[in-house]
Amino acid sequence: MNEILGYLGLGLMLGLAGIGSCLGTTIAGNAAEGALKKDPSKSVSYMILSALPSTQGLYGFVAFFMYKGRDFMTGGPLIFGIGLGVGLVCLFSAIRQGQVCANGIAGMSQGHDVMVNTLIYAALPEFYAILALVGALMM
């Protein structure tokens, strides 16, 4: 049972973080596609903001990589808890970051100079994904 929990924790760690990045980048990417129709000259800024939520998937992968060689016979429940925690934080962080970036993209397409502010606001949900990764690595 411990081994099953350990592997399930690894799957959640990697899977939920990856799903979050997929959702977050497509939320921002959809906004970027719409914004390109209004103001295509800012496509680089749209692309940068669209790519931001992809980092949570990387955090999930780093945590997965750090725990994949652990002993699941004794530490399975611990790895399950860590995997569930990291996965959920990265999932929600990426989704919310994608929404922040989408709003920034919409604002830029309307002529507002909000690139720097959007990067700052988008860094706030990112901070919690980083904290989840650091917490996992400290265990």
C-alpha positions as semicolon CSV with decimal commas, in nm:
position;residue;x (nm);y (nm);z (nm)
1;M;0,000;0,000;0,000
2;N;0,286;0,239;0,082
3;E;0,441;0,179;-0,258
4;I;0,111;0,255;-0,433
5;L;0,075;0,578;-0,235
6;G;0,432;0,678;-0,324
7;Y;0,383;0,626;-0,696
8;L;0,044;0,796;-0,683
9;G;0,209;1,094;-0,513
10;L;0,469;1,115;-0,789
11;G;0,197;1,102;-1,051
12;L;-0,002;1,376;-0,883
13;M;0,309;1,590;-0,842
14;L;0,393;1,576;-1,210
15;G;0,044;1,542;-1,355
16;L;-0,136;1,821;-1,171
17;A;0,150;2,066;-1,226
18;G;0,155;1,980;-1,597
19;I;-0,222;2,013;-1,628
20;G;-0,204;2,352;-1,457
21;S;0,061;2,472;-1,699
22;C;-0,144;2,350;-1,996
23;L;-0,453;2,531;-1,872
24;G;-0,270;2,849;-1,770
25;T;-0,081;2,885;-2,096
26;T;-0,394;2,827;-2,303
27;I;-0,592;3,083;-2,100
28;A;-0,326;3,344;-2,172
29;G;-0,272;3,213;-2,525
30;N;-0,639;3,253;-2,610
31;A;-0,623;3,614;-2,494
32;A;-0,308;3,663;-2,702
33;E;-0,480;3,530;-3,014
34;G;-0,762;3,777;-2,968
35;A;-0,522;4,061;-2,892
36;L;-0,323;3,994;-3,208
37;K;-0,629;4,093;-3,408
38;K;-0,642;4,432;-3,234
39;D;-0,271;4,514;-3,207
40;P;-0,028;4,270;-3,371
41;S;0,272;4,495;-3,300
42;K;0,287;4,372;-2,940
43;S;0,304;4,003;-3,025
44;V;0,634;3,954;-2,837
45;S;0,483;4,089;-2,515
46;Y;0,177;3,868;-2,562
47;M;0,401;3,566;-2,611
48;I;0,605;3,639;-2,298
49;L;0,292;3,668;-2,085
50;S;0,142;3,356;-2,243
51;A;0,449;3,152;-2,155
52;L;0,464;3,249;-1,787
53;P;0,226;2,979;-1,654
54;S;0,440;2,707;-1,808
55;T;0,689;2,729;-1,522
56;Q;0,462;2,550;-1,275
57;G;0,493;2,234;-1,483
58;L;0,869;2,267;-1,448
59;Y;0,837;2,292;-1,070
60;G;0,631;1,975;-1,066
61;F;0,893;1,803;-1,280
62;V;1,177;1,914;-1,051
63;A;0,993;1,782;-0,745
64;F;0,915;1,458;-0,931
65;F;1,280;1,419;-1,028
66;M;1,395;1,476;-0,669
67;Y;1,157;1,213;-0,526
68;K;1,158;0,946;-0,796
69;G;1,441;0,749;-0,637
70;R;1,304;0,750;-0,281
71;D;1,213;0,440;-0,083
72;F;0,838;0,402;-0,116
73;M;0,812;0,111;0,126
74;T;0,843;0,341;0,426
75;G;0,790;0,687;0,280
76;G;0,493;0,624;0,049
77;P;0,234;0,821;0,250
78;L;0,477;1,111;0,290
79;I;0,548;1,123;-0,084
80;F;0,174;1,103;-0,154
81;G;0,113;1,405;0,068
82;I;0,399;1,601;-0,083
83;G;0,288;1,511;-0,435
84;L;-0,071;1,610;-0,370
85;G;0,038;1,939;-0,211
86;V;0,285;2,037;-0,482
87;G;0,050;1,927;-0,758
88;L;-0,250;2,122;-0,628
89;V;-0,054;2,439;-0,557
90;C;0,106;2,431;-0,902
91;L;-0,230;2,354;-1,066
92;F;-0,413;2,648;-0,912
93;S;-0,113;2,879;-0,936
94;A;-0,078;2,821;-1,310
95;I;-0,449;2,868;-1,376
96;R;-0,469;3,192;-1,181
97;Q;-0,144;3,317;-1,331
98;G;-0,284;3,249;-1,678
99;Q;-0,588;3,458;-1,590
100;V;-0,373;3,747;-1,469
101;C;-0,166;3,729;-1,786
102;A;-0,479;3,714;-2,002
103;N;-0,608;4,034;-1,844
104;G;-0,271;4,202;-1,901
105;I;-0,273;4,094;-2,264
106;A;-0,623;4,234;-2,310
107;G;-0,514;4,561;-2,151
108;M;-0,210;4,591;-2,377
109;S;-0,422;4,526;-2,686
110;Q;-0,642;4,818;-2,583
111;G;-0,344;5,051;-2,578
112;H;-0,259;5,050;-2,208
113;D;0,104;5,019;-2,097
114;V;0,060;4,736;-1,844
115;M;0,336;4,489;-1,936
116;V;0,554;4,553;-1,629
117;N;0,257;4,565;-1,392
118;T;0,123;4,240;-1,535
119;L;0,461;4,072;-1,485
120;I;0,462;4,183;-1,122
121;Y;0,105;4,066;-1,062
122;A;0,175;3,737;-1,238
123;A;0,479;3,679;-1,015
124;L;0,257;3,664;-0,706
125;P;0,088;3,328;-0,783
126;E;0,426;3,204;-0,908
127;F;0,568;3,270;-0,562
128;Y;0,337;3,011;-0,407
129;A;0,436;2,746;-0,660
130;I;0,800;2,817;-0,572
131;L;0,717;2,787;-0,202
132;A;0,551;2,450;-0,265
133;L;0,861;2,328;-0,449
134;V;1,096;2,454;-0,178
135;G;0,879;2,297;0,090
136;A;0,885;1,966;-0,096
137;L;1,261;1,976;-0,133
138;M;1,304;2,049;0,238
139;M;1,117;1,732;0,338
